[in-house]
């Protein structure tokens, strides 16, 4: 099946602890994964789950699924949808149950035990998947159903599921010779080990590279709450009397917008960009070189020129050339705007008698200075109006109510995996229960960087399960007693990730393989980026943008300044995103047999070749800490953010043309896009909603790369 699987070893729990002579040994504790959760929505019982439960449950889940798959492959009757495709769809319930929880913990709340289990299980996961997808007898049954799909009387969803399984088997190597299958198995296991190694190294490198400050005077420019948070971060690391600025996963760090001390800004920037390039045990570059070559060799075995060709063949873009064409088509306008922005900042530096050339560690700081001068706007004015809980409940949830009729009730009785996590029950417009939503917003040293959505329980008509979804972010945790105040970028992140959550919650699909966010990578970011638009919808913004102390709404003139500045610094933002996306493509558009010797030299050459090598605007992620492509599922897929952004702005323009934020429009979007999963080809899905193919024009206008009608926005 298409869900990410973990391989299992051998079942069994070891009893621990001494037993008094003559006393009856206590019954072994039941593994909570071995039975379906009795909590609402089958939510994971985190109050009963222990680290020691994961590996035995993975192993037993593997054993059970292997037996189920072997039984299907061994059948000698005529293959049918029910005895082959549906039987596979029903397999692996235990494995999926433990894998979803284990995957969540290894990303958001890991520890040394979970990292060990992850290292041990990663190559076995690859072997387990191969045991299914490279099983010739099983593939013959799948192919038989696929070849006769037009004559079997299947409905549209059944046909889509048959085609999905067949395509997955072929892409996994089911048609290879036995010798090539053996080589593919070895490469798959090696790639899995390398992925895990990269994630572990980067997590440790990011934690170790956090900037330690001895003198509070160096923190001048940061708000009182940010300084307190830095002191609390130091205290938690056993460094009382110091201040710590933990790193986010991106190249640029939020504090650079406020820190007046230029030397400290440079230290923070270099800590960020060099975090995984220190030549120590956490240096990721050796892993990356081998990982890129393994992927290229896998693609060649599977009949593709490059790994990018392999990955994009079943995406909306179809080919690397199409994706690169979109990206490079944006480069001239983006870099021209970025150069203009750099000139504005250099002029300000010169006017202040700075006597230095603008460097990348200066960009955020002077961008704020220019923004303040041009729009009389800075973050210190804005953040008091963006208190996290108010943004969540009066912004994110309120917008979902306006568009879709949803209501939310916090549940204190659902166990969580960390005290920072909150749980809400979601009710549909008719008052019926719809989903559970978990949110885990604050940064921790044992949490991967960035922000993401996934699910503990997926929607399925087949199983009768309703969605249990979660959002994770890395916002700065305030010191005790202080409010959690956000930047507007953080606000946008909350709306973005909740857009993914809505995609999962609204799924109305029979088969789990096709449900929720199980769509092409360059479509999956469309609902999330679309949801960002409602953060500035006037009625929504007015509802949540209120001062955390007084409750007063943000003054209208400040609101207007935020709106006028919405395209400010978009040359930088677009150029750094293009740099990362094109860098990803450069690594994965190389044929096998053309190994790279030096990560840094390859990166520099790729950025020059694609015209995005601006010293002042580094890529959003340098190669060595580009977790999206080396440790996650976005390899040869980071372009998806910009590809999906074309869709999201175009769809938003449809809303603007049809009355804006109305329940009727929301219901139409829900019915035609958010509820459909992968039951239909996504290009056709979009065209049915929009009435035509998407246009890039709205994206260019929204990013300020092209004047809006009547003048620049």
PEWOKA-V228231 format. One record per pair of residues at least 24 apart in sequence whose C-alpha atoms are under 10 Angstrom apart, sorted by the first residue. I is the first residue (numbers start at 0). GAP is how many residues later the second one is. Records with the same first field share a line. If there is no record, write none. Layout:
I: GAP + GAP
This chain:
0: 84 + 87 + 88 + 89 + 90 + 91 + 95 + 128 + 131 + 132 + 163 + 164 + 167 + 168 + 511 + 512
1: 87 + 127 + 162 + 163 + 166 + 167 + 510 + 511 + 512 + 516
2: 89 + 93 + 96 + 97 + 509 + 510 + 515
3: 91 + 92 + 95 + 96 + 99 + 121 + 122 + 125
4: 53 + 56 + 57 + 87 + 90 + 91 + 93 + 94 + 95 + 98 + 116 + 117 + 119 + 120 + 121 + 123 + 124
5: 49 + 52 + 53 + 55 + 56 + 89 + 90 + 92 + 93 + 94 + 96 + 97 + 112 + 115 + 116 + 117 + 118 + 119 + 120 + 121 + 122 + 123
6: 48 + 51 + 52 + 53 + 54 + 55 + 56 + 59 + 88 + 92 + 113 + 114 + 115 + 116 + 117 + 118 + 119 + 120 + 121 + 122
7: 47 + 48 + 49 + 50 + 51 + 52 + 53 + 54 + 55 + 56 + 57 + 58 + 87 + 112 + 113 + 114 + 116 + 117 + 119 + 120
8: 46 + 47 + 48 + 49 + 50 + 51 + 52 + 53 + 54 + 111 + 112 + 115 + 116
9: 45 + 46 + 47 + 48 + 49 + 50 + 51 + 52 + 53
10: 44 + 45 + 46 + 47 + 48 + 49 + 50 + 51 + 52
11: 43 + 44 + 45 + 47 + 48
12: 39 + 40 + 42 + 43 + 44
13: 38 + 42
28: 24
30: 25 + 26
31: 25 + 66
32: 24 + 25 + 27 + 28 + 61 + 62 + 64 + 65 + 68
33: 24 + 26 + 27 + 60 + 61 + 63 + 64
34: 59 + 62
35: 57 + 58 + 61
36: 60
38: 374 + 375 + 376
39: 373 + 374 + 385 + 395 + 396 + 426 + 428
40: 384 + 392 + 393 + 394 + 395 + 415 + 416 + 417 + 423 + 424 + 425 + 426 + 427
41: 55 + 394 + 414 + 415 + 423 + 424 + 425 + 426
42: 54 + 58 + 371 + 372 + 373 + 393 + 413 + 414 + 423 + 424 + 425 + 426
43: 53 + 54 + 56 + 57 + 370 + 371 + 372 + 373 + 412 + 413 + 424
44: 56 + 369 + 370 + 371 + 372
45: 55 + 368 + 369 + 370 + 371 + 372
46: 367 + 368 + 369 + 370
47: 367
48: 52 + 368
50: 51 + 54 + 59 + 60 + 61 + 62 + 63 + 66
51: 61 + 62 + 65
52: 45 + 49
53: 44 + 45 + 47 + 48 + 59 + 60 + 63 + 64
54: 43 + 44 + 47 + 59 + 62 + 63 + 65 + 66
55: 42
56: 37 + 38 + 40 + 41 + 42
57: 36 + 37 + 38 + 39 + 40 + 41 + 44 + 59 + 63 + 67
58: 35 + 36 + 39 + 62 + 65
59: 34 + 35
60: 30 + 31 + 32 + 33 + 34 + 35 + 36 + 37 + 38
61: 30 + 31 + 32 + 33 + 34 + 62 + 63 + 66
62: 29 + 31 + 32 + 65
63: 27 + 28 + 29 + 30 + 31
64: 25 + 26 + 27 + 28 + 29 + 30 + 31 + 63 + 67
65: 25 + 26 + 62 + 63 + 65 + 66
66: 24 + 25
67: 24
68: 62 + 63 + 66 + 69
69: 61 + 62 + 65 + 67 + 68
70: 67
71: 65 + 66 + 69
72: 59 + 62 + 63 + 64 + 65 + 66 + 67 + 68 + 69
73: 63 + 64 + 67
74: 62 + 63 + 66
75: 65
76: 64
77: 63 + 66 + 67
78: 59 + 61 + 62 + 63 + 64 + 65 + 66 + 67 + 69
79: 61 + 62 + 64 + 65 + 66 + 68 + 69 + 72
80: 60 + 61 + 63 + 64 + 65 + 68 + 71 + 72 + 73 + 77 + 78 + 80 + 81
81: 63 + 76
82: 58
83: 54 + 55 + 57 + 58 + 60 + 61 + 78
84: 56 + 57 + 60 + 61 + 73 + 76 + 77 + 80 + 81
85: 72 + 75 + 76 + 376 + 425
87: 44 + 50 + 54 + 77
88: 72 + 76 + 373 + 422 + 423 + 424
89: 372 + 373 + 421 + 422
92: 370
95: 360 + 361 + 362
96: 359 + 360 + 361
97: 358
98: 357
99: 354 + 355 + 356 + 357 + 358
100: 316 + 354 + 355 + 356
101: 354
102: 351 + 352 + 353
103: 313 + 343 + 349 + 350 + 351 + 352 + 366 + 368
104: 312 + 313 + 341 + 342
105: 93 + 94 + 340 + 341 + 342
106: 92 + 96 + 339 + 340 + 341 + 342 + 345 + 365
107: 309 + 310 + 332 + 335 + 336 + 337 + 338 + 339 + 340 + 341 + 343 + 344 + 364 + 365 + 366
108: 308 + 309 + 335 + 336 + 337 + 338 + 339
109: 93 + 335 + 336 + 337 + 338
110: 335 + 336
111: 334
114: 81 + 82 + 84 + 85
115: 84
117: 75 + 78 + 79 + 82
118: 73 + 74 + 75 + 76 + 77 + 78 + 81
119: 73 + 76
120: 71 + 72 + 75
121: 66 + 67 + 68 + 69 + 70 + 71 + 72 + 73 + 74 + 75
122: 62 + 63 + 64 + 65 + 66 + 67 + 68 + 69 + 70 + 71 + 72 + 73
123: 64 + 65 + 68 + 69
124: 63 + 64 + 67 + 68
125: 59 + 60 + 61 + 62 + 63 + 64 + 65 + 66 + 67
126: 58 + 59 + 61 + 62 + 65
127: 57 + 61
128: 43 + 56 + 59
129: 39 + 42 + 43 + 44 + 51 + 52 + 54 + 55 + 56 + 58 + 59
130: 54
131: 37 + 40 + 42
132: 32 + 33 + 35 + 36 + 37 + 38 + 39 + 40 + 41 + 42
133: 35 + 36 + 38 + 39 + 40 + 41 + 42 + 44 + 47 + 48 + 50 + 51
134: 34 + 38 + 39 + 40 + 46
135: 33 + 38 + 39 + 40 + 42
137: 31 + 36
138: 26 + 27 + 30 + 31 + 35 + 36
139: 26 + 34 + 35
140: 25
141: 24 + 27
142: 24 + 26 + 27
155: 523 + 524
156: 352 + 353 + 354 + 357 + 521 + 522 + 523
157: 352 + 353 + 521
158: 520 + 521
159: 351 + 354 + 518 + 519 + 520 + 521
160: 349 + 350 + 351 + 352 + 353 + 517 + 518
163: 349 + 350 + 514 + 515
164: 348
166: 147
167: 146
169: 132
170: 128 + 131 + 132 + 139 + 140 + 142 + 143
171: 126 + 130
172: 125 + 126 + 128 + 129 + 130
173: 128
174: 127
175: 125 + 126 + 127
179: 118 + 121 + 122
180: 120 + 121
182: 114 + 115 + 118
183: 110 + 113 + 114 + 115 + 117 + 118
184: 113
185: 108 + 112
186: 104 + 107 + 108 + 110 + 111
187: 106 + 107 + 110
189: 100 + 101 + 104 + 105
190: 96 + 99 + 100 + 101 + 102 + 103 + 104 + 107 + 439
191: 99 + 439
192: 94 + 98
193: 90 + 92 + 93 + 94 + 96 + 97 + 100 + 436 + 437
194: 92 + 93 + 96 + 432 + 434 + 435 + 436 + 437
195: 434 + 435 + 436
196: 85 + 87 + 90 + 91 + 433 + 434
197: 78 + 84 + 85 + 86 + 87 + 88 + 89 + 90 + 93 + 426 + 427 + 428 + 429 + 432 + 433 + 434
198: 83 + 85 + 249 + 426 + 428 + 431 + 432 + 433
199: 82 + 84 + 248 + 431
200: 75 + 79 + 80 + 81 + 82 + 83 + 86 + 424
201: 47 + 73 + 74 + 80 + 81 + 82 + 246 + 247 + 422 + 423 + 424 + 425 + 429
202: 46 + 72 + 73 + 79 + 242 + 243 + 244 + 245 + 246 + 422 + 424
203: 71 + 72 + 77 + 78 + 79 + 241 + 242 + 244
204: 42 + 66 + 67 + 69 + 70 + 71 + 72 + 73 + 75 + 76 + 77 + 78 + 79 + 420
205: 40 + 41 + 42 + 43 + 65 + 66 + 68 + 69 + 70 + 76 + 239 + 242 + 243 + 419
206: 39 + 40 + 41 + 68 + 237 + 238 + 239 + 240 + 241
207: 38 + 39 + 63 + 67 + 68 + 74 + 237
208: 36 + 37 + 38 + 59 + 61 + 62 + 63 + 64 + 65 + 66 + 67 + 69
209: 24 + 34 + 35 + 36 + 37 + 38 + 58 + 61 + 62 + 65 + 235
210: 32 + 33 + 34 + 35 + 36 + 53 + 56 + 57 + 58 + 59 + 60 + 61
211: 27 + 30 + 31 + 32 + 33 + 34 + 55 + 56
212: 28 + 29 + 30 + 31 + 32 + 51
213: 25 + 27 + 28 + 29 + 30
214: 26 + 27 + 28
215: 25 + 26 + 27
216: 43 + 44
217: 41 + 42 + 43 + 44 + 45 + 46 + 47
218: 24 + 26 + 36 + 39 + 40 + 41 + 42 + 45 + 46
219: 38 + 39 + 40 + 41
220: 34 + 35 + 36 + 37 + 38 + 39 + 40 + 144 + 159
221: 33 + 34 + 35 + 36 + 37 + 38 + 158
222: 32 + 35 + 36 + 156 + 157 + 160
223: 258
224: 251 + 252 + 253 + 254 + 256 + 257 + 258 + 259 + 260
225: 29 + 250 + 251 + 252 + 253 + 256 + 258 + 259
226: 251 + 252
227: 249 + 250 + 251 + 252 + 254
228: 247 + 248 + 249 + 250 + 251 + 253 + 255
229: 246 + 247 + 248 + 249
230: 248
231: 245 + 246 + 247 + 248
232: 211 + 212 + 243 + 244 + 245 + 246
236: 208
244: 231
245: 26 + 197 + 198 + 199 + 230
246: 24 + 25 + 28 + 196 + 198 + 202 + 227
247: 24 + 195 + 200 + 201 + 202 + 226 + 227 + 228
248: 24 + 199 + 200 + 201 + 202 + 225 + 371 + 372 + 376 + 377 + 378
249: 199 + 200 + 369 + 370 + 371 + 372 + 375 + 376 + 377
250: 109 + 110 + 325 + 366 + 367 + 368 + 369 + 370 + 371 + 374 + 375
251: 108 + 109 + 111 + 112 + 324 + 365 + 366 + 367 + 368 + 369
252: 108 + 111
253: 110 + 111 + 222 + 233 + 235
254: 109 + 110
255: 104 + 105 + 106 + 107 + 108 + 109 + 110 + 112
256: 104 + 105 + 106 + 107 + 108 + 109 + 110 + 111 + 112 + 121 + 122
257: 106 + 107 + 108 + 110 + 111 + 120 + 121 + 122
258: 103 + 105 + 106
259: 102 + 105 + 106
261: 99 + 100 + 103
262: 98 + 99
263: 97
264: 95 + 96 + 97 + 99 + 100
265: 93 + 94 + 95 + 96
266: 94
267: 93
268: 91 + 92 + 93
269: 90 + 91
271: 349 + 350 + 353
272: 345 + 348 + 349 + 350 + 351 + 352
273: 348 + 350 + 351
274: 349 + 350
275: 346 + 347 + 348 + 349
276: 323 + 347 + 348
282: 341 + 342
283: 315 + 339 + 340 + 341 + 346
284: 313 + 314 + 315 + 338 + 339 + 340
285: 311 + 312 + 313 + 338
286: 337 + 343
287: 299 + 308 + 311 + 335 + 336 + 337 + 338 + 341 + 342 + 343
288: 298 + 306 + 307 + 308 + 309 + 310
289: 305 + 306
290: 339
291: 295 + 296 + 297 + 298 + 300 + 303 + 304 + 338 + 343
292: 294 + 295 + 297 + 298 + 299 + 300 + 301 + 302 + 303
293: 298 + 301
294: 292 + 293 + 295 + 296 + 297 + 340
295: 291 + 292 + 293 + 294 + 295 + 296 + 297 + 298 + 299
296: 294 + 295 + 296
297: 294
298: 289 + 292 + 293
299: 291 + 292 + 293
300: 291
303: 287 + 288
304: 284 + 285 + 286 + 287
305: 281 + 282 + 283 + 284 + 285 + 286
306: 278 + 280 + 281 + 282 + 283 + 284 + 285 + 328 + 329
307: 276 + 277 + 278 + 279 + 280 + 281 + 282 + 283 + 327 + 328 + 329
308: 279 + 280 + 281 + 282 + 327
309: 278 + 279 + 326
310: 210 + 277 + 323 + 324 + 325 + 326
311: 208 + 209 + 210 + 324 + 325
313: 206 + 207
314: 204 + 205 + 206 + 207 + 208 + 322 + 325 + 366 + 367 + 368
315: 203 + 204 + 205 + 206 + 207 + 324 + 327 + 328 + 365 + 366 + 367
316: 203 + 204 + 205 + 206 + 322 + 323 + 326 + 366
319: 265 + 268 + 269 + 316 + 317 + 319
320: 264 + 268
322: 199 + 258 + 259 + 262 + 313 + 314 + 315 + 316 + 317 + 319 + 320
323: 254 + 257 + 258 + 261 + 262 + 286 + 315
325: 252 + 313 + 316 + 317 + 320 + 370
326: 248 + 250 + 251 + 252 + 254 + 255 + 283 + 312 + 315 + 316
327: 250 + 251 + 254 + 282 + 283 + 284
329: 244 + 245 + 248 + 312 + 370 + 375
330: 240 + 243 + 244 + 247 + 248 + 279 + 280 + 281
331: 243 + 279 + 280 + 373
332: 238 + 241 + 242 + 367 + 371 + 372 + 373
333: 236 + 237 + 238 + 239 + 240 + 241 + 242 + 244 + 278 + 366 + 369 + 370 + 371 + 372
334: 235 + 236 + 237 + 239 + 240 + 241 + 243 + 276 + 277 + 278 + 279 + 282 + 370
335: 235 + 236 + 239 + 369
336: 231 + 232 + 233 + 234 + 235 + 237 + 238 + 367 + 368
337: 231 + 232 + 233 + 234 + 235 + 236 + 237 + 238 + 276 + 278 + 279
338: 232 + 233 + 275 + 277 + 278
339: 229 + 231 + 232
340: 25 + 26 + 29 + 227 + 228 + 229 + 230 + 231
341: 24 + 25 + 227 + 229 + 230 + 274 + 275
343: 26
344: 24 + 25 + 26
347: 25
356: 259
357: 257 + 258
358: 256 + 257 + 258
359: 254 + 255 + 256 + 257 + 258
360: 255 + 256
361: 254
362: 206 + 209 + 253 + 254
363: 205 + 208
366: 201 + 202 + 205
367: 201
369: 198 + 199
370: 190 + 191 + 194 + 197 + 198
371: 189 + 193
373: 187 + 190 + 191 + 194
374: 183 + 185 + 186 + 187 + 188 + 189 + 190 + 193
375: 182 + 185 + 186 + 189
376: 181 + 182 + 184 + 185 + 188
377: 184
378: 107 + 108 + 109
379: 107
380: 173 + 177
381: 103 + 104 + 105 + 106 + 163 + 164 + 165 + 172 + 176 + 177 + 180
382: 101 + 102 + 103 + 104 + 105 + 108 + 162 + 163 + 164 + 165
383: 99 + 100 + 101 + 102 + 103 + 161 + 162 + 163 + 164 + 165 + 166 + 170
384: 100 + 101 + 102 + 103 + 159 + 160 + 161 + 162 + 163 + 164 + 165 + 166 + 167 + 168 + 169 + 170
385: 97 + 98 + 99 + 100 + 101 + 102 + 104 + 105 + 158 + 159 + 160 + 161 + 162 + 168
386: 96 + 97 + 98 + 99 + 100 + 104 + 157 + 158 + 159 + 160 + 161 + 162
387: 53 + 87 + 95 + 96 + 97 + 98 + 99 + 102 + 103 + 106 + 156 + 160
388: 94 + 95 + 96 + 155 + 159
389: 95 + 153 + 154 + 155 + 156 + 157 + 158
390: 94 + 95 + 99 + 100 + 103 + 104 + 144 + 149 + 150 + 152 + 153 + 154 + 155
391: 47 + 99 + 102 + 103 + 106 + 152
392: 150 + 151
393: 146 + 147 + 148 + 149 + 150 + 151 + 152
394: 96 + 99 + 100 + 139 + 140 + 141 + 142 + 144 + 145 + 146 + 147 + 148 + 149 + 150
395: 95 + 96 + 98 + 99 + 100 + 102 + 103 + 135 + 136 + 138 + 139 + 144 + 145 + 148
396: 29 + 98 + 101 + 143
397: 136 + 141 + 142 + 143 + 145 + 146
398: 96 + 132 + 135 + 136 + 138 + 140 + 141 + 142 + 144 + 262
399: 95 + 98 + 99 + 102 + 131 + 134 + 140 + 263 + 266
400: 26 + 27 + 28 + 262 + 265
401: 137 + 138 + 259 + 260 + 261 + 264
402: 131 + 257 + 258 + 259 + 260 + 261 + 262 + 263 + 264 + 265 + 266 + 267
403: 24 + 25 + 98 + 102 + 257 + 258 + 259 + 260 + 261 + 262 + 263 + 264 + 265 + 266
404: 24 + 25 + 26 + 258 + 261 + 262
405: 24 + 25 + 26 + 27 + 28
406: 24 + 25 + 26 + 27
407: 25 + 26 + 27 + 28 + 29
408: 27 + 28
409: 26 + 27 + 28
410: 25 + 26 + 27
413: 24
415: 24
419: 24 + 57
420: 49 + 50 + 51
421: 48
422: 45 + 46 + 47
424: 43
425: 41 + 42 + 79
427: 78
432: 33
433: 25 + 32 + 33 + 34 + 71 + 72
434: 24 + 30 + 31 + 32 + 33 + 34 + 66 + 67 + 69 + 70 + 71
435: 30 + 31 + 32 + 33 + 34 + 69
436: 30 + 31 + 32 + 33 + 34 + 61 + 64 + 65 + 68
437: 30 + 31 + 32 + 33 + 34 + 63
438: 30 + 31 + 32 + 33 + 34 + 55 + 58 + 59
439: 30 + 31 + 32 + 33 + 34 + 35
440: 30 + 31 + 32 + 33 + 34 + 35 + 36 + 53
441: 30 + 31 + 32 + 33 + 34 + 35 + 36 + 42
442: 29 + 30 + 31 + 32 + 33 + 34
443: 29 + 30 + 31 + 32 + 33
446: 25 + 26 + 27
447: 24 + 25 + 26 + 179
448: 24 + 25 + 26 + 178
449: 24 + 25 + 43 + 177 + 178
450: 24 + 42 + 43 + 45 + 46
451: 41 + 42 + 44 + 45 + 46 + 48 + 49
452: 43 + 44 + 45 + 46 + 47 + 48 + 51 + 64 + 75
453: 43 + 46 + 47 + 50 + 62 + 63
454: 46 + 49 + 50 + 61 + 62
456: 47
457: 46 + 47 + 49 + 54 + 55 + 57 + 58 + 59
458: 45 + 46 + 47 + 48 + 49 + 50 + 51 + 52 + 53 + 54 + 55 + 56 + 57
459: 47 + 48 + 49 + 50 + 51 + 52 + 53 + 54 + 55 + 56
460: 46 + 47 + 48 + 49 + 50 + 51 + 54
461: 47 + 48 + 49 + 50
462: 47 + 48 + 49
463: 46
464: 47
465: 38 + 39 + 40 + 41 + 42
466: 34 + 35 + 37 + 38 + 39 + 40 + 49
467: 33 + 36 + 37
468: 29 + 31 + 32 + 33 + 34 + 35 + 36
469: 27 + 28 + 30 + 31 + 34
470: 25 + 26 + 27 + 28 + 29 + 30
471: 25 + 26
472: 24
482: 65 + 66
483: 64
484: 63
487: 47 + 74
490: 41 + 44
491: 37 + 39 + 40 + 41 + 42 + 43 + 44
492: 35 + 36 + 38 + 39 + 42
493: 34 + 37 + 38 + 41
494: 33 + 34 + 35 + 36 + 37 + 38 + 39 + 40
495: 29 + 30 + 31 + 32 + 33 + 34 + 35 + 36 + 37 + 38 + 39
496: 28 + 30 + 31 + 32 + 34 + 35
497: 29 + 30 + 31 + 33 + 34
498: 25 + 26 + 27 + 28 + 29 + 30 + 31 + 32 + 33 + 175
499: 24 + 25 + 26 + 27 + 28 + 29 + 30 + 31 + 174
500: 26 + 27
501: 25 + 26 + 29 + 168 + 172 + 173
502: 24 + 25 + 167 + 170 + 171 + 172 + 173 + 174
503: 170 + 171 + 173
504: 169 + 170
505: 164 + 165 + 167 + 168 + 169 + 170 + 171
506: 163 + 164 + 166 + 167 + 168 + 169 + 170 + 171
507: 163 + 166 + 167 + 168 + 169 + 171
508: 166 + 167 + 168 + 169 + 170
509: 169
510: 166 + 167 + 168
511: 165
512: 164 + 165 + 166
513: 162 + 163 + 164 + 165 + 166
514: 160 + 161 + 162 + 163 + 164
515: 158 + 159 + 160 + 161 + 162
516: 157 + 158 + 159 + 160 + 161
517: 158 + 159 + 160 + 161
518: 157 + 158 + 159 + 160 + 161 + 162 + 163
519: 117 + 120 + 157 + 158 + 161 + 162
520: 112 + 113 + 115 + 116 + 117 + 118 + 119 + 120 + 122 + 123
521: 112 + 115 + 116 + 117 + 118 + 119 + 120 + 121 + 122 + 123 + 125 + 160
522: 117 + 118 + 120 + 121 + 122 + 124 + 125 + 159 + 160 + 163
523: 116 + 117 + 120 + 153 + 158
524: 115 + 116 + 117 + 118 + 119 + 120 + 122 + 123
525: 114 + 115 + 116 + 117 + 118 + 119 + 120 + 121 + 122 + 123 + 125 + 147
526: 117 + 118 + 120 + 121 + 124 + 142 + 143 + 146 + 147
527: 113 + 116 + 117 + 120
528: 112 + 113 + 115 + 116 + 117 + 118 + 119 + 120
529: 114 + 115 + 116 + 117 + 118 + 119 + 120 + 121 + 122
530: 117 + 121
531: 116
532: 115 + 116 + 119
533: 118 + 127
535: 26 + 27 + 30
536: 123 + 124
538: 122
539: 121
562: 150
563: 148 + 149
564: 148
565: 136 + 137 + 138 + 147
566: 134 + 135 + 136 + 137 + 138 + 145 + 146
567: 135 + 136 + 145
568: 134 + 135
569: 132 + 133 + 134 + 135
570: 46 + 132 + 133 + 134
571: 42 + 44 + 45 + 46 + 47 + 48
572: 44 + 46 + 47 + 130
573: 43 + 45 + 46 + 68 + 129 + 131
574: 36 + 37 + 38 + 39 + 42 + 43 + 44 + 45
575: 36 + 37 + 38 + 40 + 41 + 42 + 43 + 44 + 45
576: 35 + 40 + 41 + 42 + 43 + 44 + 61 + 62 + 64 + 65
577: 29 + 32 + 33 + 34 + 41 + 42 + 60 + 61 + 63 + 64
578: 24 + 27 + 28 + 29 + 31 + 32 + 33 + 34 + 35 + 38 + 39 + 40 + 41 + 42 + 43
579: 27 + 32 + 38 + 39 + 40 + 41 + 42 + 43 + 46 + 58 + 59
580: 38 + 39 + 40 + 48 + 54 + 55 + 56 + 57 + 58 + 59 + 60 + 61
581: 24 + 25 + 27 + 28 + 29 + 30 + 37 + 54 + 56 + 57
582: 24 + 27 + 29 + 36 + 38 + 39 + 40 + 43 + 53 + 55 + 56
583: 37 + 38 + 39 + 42 + 44 + 45 + 46 + 50 + 51 + 52 + 53 + 54 + 55
584: 44 + 50 + 51 + 52 + 53 + 54
585: 24 + 50
586: 36 + 42 + 48 + 49
587: 41 + 47 + 48 + 49
588: 47
598: 24 + 25
599: 24
641: 57
642: 53 + 56
644: 51 + 53 + 54
645: 48 + 49 + 50 + 51 + 52 + 53 + 54
646: 39 + 43 + 46 + 47 + 48 + 49 + 51 + 52
647: 46 + 50 + 51
648: 45 + 46 + 47 + 48 + 49 + 50 + 51 + 52 + 53
649: 40 + 43 + 44 + 45 + 46 + 47 + 48 + 49
650: 35 + 38 + 39 + 43 + 44 + 47
651: 38 + 46
652: 37 + 45 + 46
653: 35 + 36 + 37
654: 35
